[in-house]
């Protein structure tokens, strides 16, 4: 098969290096997914040997995503979602949660990781009433992201911007804030921002493990003080209970959540 005849997914698979650990695949491994390789399992096991709580953080982040989307659909009435930095498909992806409560929901996923592109078809099984699409784009190409999203979403109507575990990959804090601002500037009043990311100040063992991981030369992930995560929401109306450790954000009834080094929240654009 020639490159011209090759599907984007097949071309992406040729770009995947299975000899080097990859953060998205390691995260997938911690979530119990299958889209990873032995090298990722080894790296994930090495991390959990230092800090076993990372599995709880990964799964709590995913659970927060589900609860926040449910709120956005059922209480805020949102029917459009822009999920930037999608990561590998697993259970309860954004479109699955949104369309479970509102089948007409429309979702655009954005990532530029060849591993994610290779598995993007798993993100495109929409309900008949709704729609999903995948955009292969750099996270900093905000104009390109919004232009591509407009082919599936009506950007004159409210959109929920999902940034789940992606902003910590951007070492430059000012750059991360500017990215959020540019994307939210392209969305109308009534839109929402949903962010959750690794935080400092709650779990010293997590901080030590992540700092050590960043020194290995792998793609880094940078934990931030809670006040810096909160500042991503400047100018927005925070949804109760505000910016909190993600297990404490509207926990399921009957649970007894404990704070972890992962904070997030939801805000509405006035």
N, C-alpha and C positions, 0 to 999 in steps of 0.2 A: 504494500500500500504506500502511495506517495504521501508526502507531507500535505499536498494540496487536497488529497482525498480523505485525510485523517480527520476524525471528529475532534472537537476541542478537548473532550474528555480523554481520548486516546493520546493526543499530543501532550496533555498535562501529565499523564502517567509516565511518559518518557522522561519528563523533567524531574520526577520524584527520586530523591536520593535515599535509598533504604539502608545506607551504611552509617548515617549520622542521625542521632536523636532529633526529633522534631517536636516543638512545644505543643502544636495542635494534636499530634498523635499521642503524646504523653498524656495530655488532658483527656483525650478520648479513652485511653487505657484506664485512667483513674475513675472515669464515669462508667466503666464496665463495657465500653464499646469494643468493636472488633476491627476498626480501621487503624491498625497500628502494626508494627513489626517488632521482632525480638529486640532490636537495638533500643526501641522506645520503651519496651517493657523493662529492660535492664536499667535504663535511666530512671524510669518511674519508680522501680523498686529501690534504687539507690537513694532517691529523694525521700521516699517513705521510710527508709531505714533511719534517716536523720530526723524526719518530721512526719510521723504517721498521720497527723491531722490534715495533711494536704488533701486526702481523699474526702474528708468531711467538707473541706472548703470547696472543692470542685462540685460536689453533689449539692451543697447548700446554695451555691451560686446558680446552679441549674434549677433548683426548686424555687428560688426567688424569681427567676425569669418567668416560670410558669405562673406564680401567684400574681406577679405584676401584670402580665398579659391578661390574665383573667379579670383583674381590676379594670384595666383599660377597656376591655370589651364590655363587661357587664355593668360597670358603674360610670365610666367616662364616655361610653358610647363610641369608642374608636373602632374603625373598620379598616384602617390602612396602617401598615407597618413597614418600616425601613430598617432592616437588621444589618448593620454594618460591622464587619469582622465576625462573620457568621460562625466560623469554625466548622469542624466536621459534623455531619448529621449524626444524631443519636435519638434517644426517645424524647418525646414532647418537644419537638422543634417548634419554632414560633408559629408557623402556619398550622401545625396540628392543634396547638392550644387555642389559637384565635378562632379557627374554623370549627372547633368543637363547640364553642359557645355562640359563634356567629358565622355560619357557613359562607356568607357572602364576603367575608374578609379577604382583603388583597394584601399580598406580602411580597416585598422585594428583598432578596438576600444579596449582600455584597461582600466579596472577599477577593484577594489576589493570590491566594496560596494554590499552587498546582494540585496539592493533595485534596483540597476542598473542591476545586473545579472537577477533579476526576470523579468525585462522588456527588456532584451537584444534582444529578437526576433524582436522588433520594429526597431532595428538597422541593421537587416540582410536582408532586402528586397532590394537586389542589382538589378541593371539593368542586362539584360542577358549578355551584353558584358563585364561587370566588375565583381567585387567580393567584399564582405564584410565579416569580421569575428570578433568575440568577444573573448578577452582573459581575463580571471579572474586571475589577478595577482597583487601583491603588487607593488606600484609605485617604490620602492627602488630596486626591483629585476630586474635591468636593463638587465642583461645577459639573464634571463628567458624571459623578454619581447621581446628582439631582436630575441631570438631563436624561440619563438612562432610566431612573426611577419613574420619571413622568410618562414613560411608555406604558406603565402598568398602573400607576397611582395617579389620582387627581390631586395635584399639589395645591389646588385652591380649597381643598377640604382637609380637615385635621389628619395628621399623620403621627404615629408614635415612632420616634427614633430610638432604636435599641442599640446600645453600646455595651455589650456584656463581656467583660474581661479583656477588652481590646485596648483601652487607653493606657493600661500599665505597660504595654509593649512600646509606647512612645516615651523615650527617655526625657525629651525636652518638654517640660511641663507647660511652658508658654505655648509651644506648638500644639500640644494636646488640647489646651483650652481654645486656641484659635480654631482648631478643627471642629470642635463641638459648636462654637459660635457660628461658623460658616454654614454648617449643615442646618442648624436651627433657624438661621436667618432665611433659608430657602423654604421654610415651612410656615404655614399660615397660623393665625391665632387659633387657639384651641388644640394645637398640636402638643405632644408630650415628649419628654426626654426620660428615658429609663437607662440608668447606669449602675453597674456594680463592678467593683475592682478590688484587688488586694490592697490592704491597708496596714499602716504602721501604728503602733501604740496599743495593740490588743494582745499580741502573741509574740514575745521575743524569740521563741524557738522557730516560728515561721519566718521571721525576719532574717535570722541567722542562716536558715536553710536556703532561702531565696537569694540572699546576697552571695552565698557560696556557689550556688548554681550559676549566677550571672558571671562569676569569675572563671567558669569553665570554657568560655568562648562561644557557648550556645547563644541563640537569640535571647536577649535579656528580657526580663519582666520586672518592672520597678514598682515596688510597694510605695504608697504615698500616705502622708498624714491625712486623717479624716477631713480636716478643714480644707485640704486641697481637693479632695473628691467632692466635698460640698460646694466648692466654688465653681464646679462645672455647671451648677444650677443657677448661677447668678442671673437675675432678671426673670426667673421663672417662679411660679407659685408652687411651693412644695406640697405634695400630697402627704397627709398624715400616714405614718409617724415621722416623716422627715428623712434625714440621712442617718441610717442606723446600721449596725451589723446585720447582714442579710437574714439570718434566721429570725431576727426580731421584727422584720418588716411583715406585718399582717400575718402572723403565723397561723397555721391550721388550728382550729379548736381542739383542745385536749392534748396539745403538745407542750413540751417544756423546753423551749429553745434556749441555747446558751450562746453568748457572743463569741465570734471568731474574727480572724483577721481579714474579713471581707465586708466592705461597706457599700451601700447603695441606696437608691431611692428613685422616686418618680416625681417629675415636675411638669407643670402645665404652662404653656406659653400664653400670656394674657392676650 
